[in-house]
Structures are given as structure tokens and as C-alpha cells.
């Protein structure tokens, strides 16, 4: 093996083994457009975060599998005399119920940064077609809260395309971002100027 610039390289007679499946870590940002009262986030919601629309009411997933790295939230302050709270509650079929919360004080916003509990199912990979209704997380926060979700994701390579949450008025070939809680619930909309599912 020949080394160069801190990165292993293939020898002249043999390339290194590699993994062809595209995988990456990414941060998604969402904004609460209404009060969040213990809003659930499921494995299926994570798998449907990005979709390719195939028609007016059909779409397929981009991700084959997703794993939560962490969730971070900020609650805006309305005034110096009114406190507001955010709570992230890890759930999962094999997870201890763990709540991380914070309350805004004076003009300082409430802020929470949380990872899934160690060795819990909330920390496991979410795979298309496997226990997609399992609730991994509940979010409680006021309208205007910003929530960042950081994930590891793998893109579909040789698998057949999996149907995603259907849009109500899609455009074939359009890549869209879904709500963190799904289009039907629609309380945590994607932020950052991306094209949202409708």
C-alpha cells in the first residue's frame, strides 16, 4: 500500500476494497409552524425525509437506511417575563423513556442538544420496511421552535425503489423535503429554502 497525504491509496497492481453505497452524515433543519404537544417522530418519518416525486400523488424514497446522531432545538423568547419550554423525549421499543428539556429565561432562549440513549433502539439504524411505525422521539415545544436533526444515511443503490409518503400535488422528477413529523401531521416543516412536499 502506498501512502499519500494521510490517505491510503491502492498499490500499482491492486486497488483498495471500497464500499460503493453512498453514505453520509447530514443536518436537517425544521421550524415548528404550530405548538408541538408531544409530537411523535417514527422510523418511517426519518426514511421519508427526502423523496423523489413520481407523479401527482406518488413518490419514492432516496434513503435506504437512516440512523439518528443527535437532535438539537432552540425555543425563541417572546418577552422577558414569559418562559417557554422544549422537551425531547426518547422513546423506542427498546429504549428507556428519557426526557431532555430546557426552559427559556429572560431573553435567553431554551436550548437542548440530545443523543439517543446508549444501547437503545432509538440509536439503531432505521431500514425501509422494518418496524417503520416505531416511535423514536416525542417533541414538545412552542410554535417558532427550530429543530435540527443530524443523521447518518445510506442511499438506495441496488434495491428496488420504496414508495414514500405520498404528496398531495407532486411533480414527477421533483426532489422534495418532508416534514419531520410527516406531511399529514405537518407541524415541523423543513427549513432552509428547500422544496417542501405538498
Secondary structure, DSSP 8 states (H G I E B T S, - for coil): -EEETTEEE-BTTB------S-EEEEEEEEEESS-EEEEEEEHHHHHTSEEEEEETTEEEESEEEEEEEEEEEEE---BTTB--EEEEEE--TTS--EEEEEE-BTTB-EEEEE---TT-GGGS-EETTSSTT-EEEEEEE-TT-EEEEEEEEEE-SSS---B----SS--TT-EEE--TT-TTT--EEE-SS--B--
